[in-house]
Amino acid sequence: MHRRPLMLAALSAALLPALPKLAAAEEASTVRLRDLYNKDLSFSDLALTSEGKRITVAGFMAPPLKAESTFFVLTKKPMAVCPFCEPGMPWPDDILAIYARRVVNVIGFNIPILTEGVLELDDYVDPELGFASKVRLSDATYRRA
């Protein structure tokens, strides 16, 4: 028997049991949109202690407001249109503004994604798009869940 297949089999046997643990650890560290808010829509302790730190949030990509943009909205549920894109509207607790590192490659609105970025908390109006947000991820990356 050749050594390479034997080594690959041994390595696979050692790593395969760890894969569910890695997936569970990633899932445990993923923040849900609702975890960023208290019932009165103030920011939760988790949000306040995570401000300025990189976090991972699961959700769905709403269709972008503009082509060739680095911005999209992450939603709790699949949505075919951008929710609450007007300044002055009540900010819902189930969406998150995302500012990606690169121009967004659109993922279908009904495909779950994981988004990682730096959590920012405060009122902000995007100067280019006019999108008003209270919470967002900047310097973000995203991938299919």
Secondary structure, 3 states (H helix, E strand, C coil): CCHHHHHHHHHHHHHCCHHHHHHHHHHHHEECHHHHECCCCCECHHHHHHCCCEEEEEEEECCCCCCCCCEEEEECCCCCCCCCCCCCCCCCCCEEEEEECCCCCCCCCCCEEEEEEEEEEEEEECCCCCCEEEEEEEEEEEEEC
